[in-house]
Amino acid sequence: MKPIATSEKRDFTVDDVRKFVAENDDFGFEMKVAAEIRNTLRVDVFHGGTYSDPVAGKPRQFDIRFRVRDERKALYFAVECKNIDPARPVVICGRKSEAKENFHDVIVSRGSVKGACASIRKAEACRYRAHEFVGKSVLKPDMKGRSNDSEIYDRWSQALASAHDLVLEAANSASGFELPSFGAVFAWVVVPDETLWTVTYNGDGRIVEDPKVANHCRYFVGHEYVVSRANEKVCVSHIDFVTFSGLQQKLGCLHSSAVDWDAWIPEKIRSSYRGG
């Protein structure tokens, strides 16, 4: 085979690098998402920190974490971002949710002389309601149209791994205090607009609606974490897949003037604890 002549080789140009980064790098998209959260909610946003993976025991980098607080109530968010090409979107297949899937856990932290102990209570049909679409499988076509969901799986599994630290933080939040505190932990994956599709099946495994572009989609995972001095495991029930436009809608519901705390941390749970 004839070797390639030196004159046929071509170095990357400025435009080549700019195009490659725009299509493949997640950092700029992460910055955009972090800025949107910070500017909308006026909260501290932690971008690009490290944590110890609770399974692998290795240091990893999270994309974004933030918290929304009101007195002794707090919501914790682990957010991963993926700058997906609209030509190769995320396709989430699912069905109408079952009753056992419509919940999220509330972590009740109570202080004591030995530190904090935690109780886990289920908030049912609050954030995740009956008869909504719930994702059960994730597909992502590659350049040849075959499914290659490993890169999006990496993102949502990283969101769950990052959430572990937030679960521990919520469980220990009342340490040193007399009154209980209440927290809930959520994991999000943010993708660009026009890159999230849903496909709805019925109970017989037939597609009952045309595939459609979505701005947000819940995906049931039921991922559990062991917390020392807790009465049971903590479950992060869902991953929320959202586009950038969907993120803006979700943040609007978390703004201090709009947040419905009873939907996130129900009053019936808080009132069952002294000082709640």
Disulfide bonds with the S-S distance in Angstrom:
none
